Amino acid sequence: HFDDVLSVDGLKAYKTKAPVYGLVTERYGVSADRVFFQSSNAWDVAGASAFGFRVHWINRTGQPAEYPDHPPHAVMPDLSPLLVST
């Protein structure tokens, strides 16, 4: 179940173009630094970081960093550190 779905279809652009990440900030009326973004793709981590998101790289296989100019906020082996207990 999803609360919302954002699509690049209207933009006619794809990640790592800034307007794609901007869909989130525009939709929710927040600044980029208020967004926590998770990806297992190093190129997506770099694009989101360059946009200003706080990024978690889900680096399942322990790959070396490819984009040192746009590092993630945190590197995790899986999504389990993000789980919230209730």
Salt bridges, closest charged atoms under 4 A:
ASP4 OD1 - ARG27 NH2 2.92
ASP9 OD1 - LYS12 NZ 3.45
ASP44 OD2 - LYS15 NZ 2.90
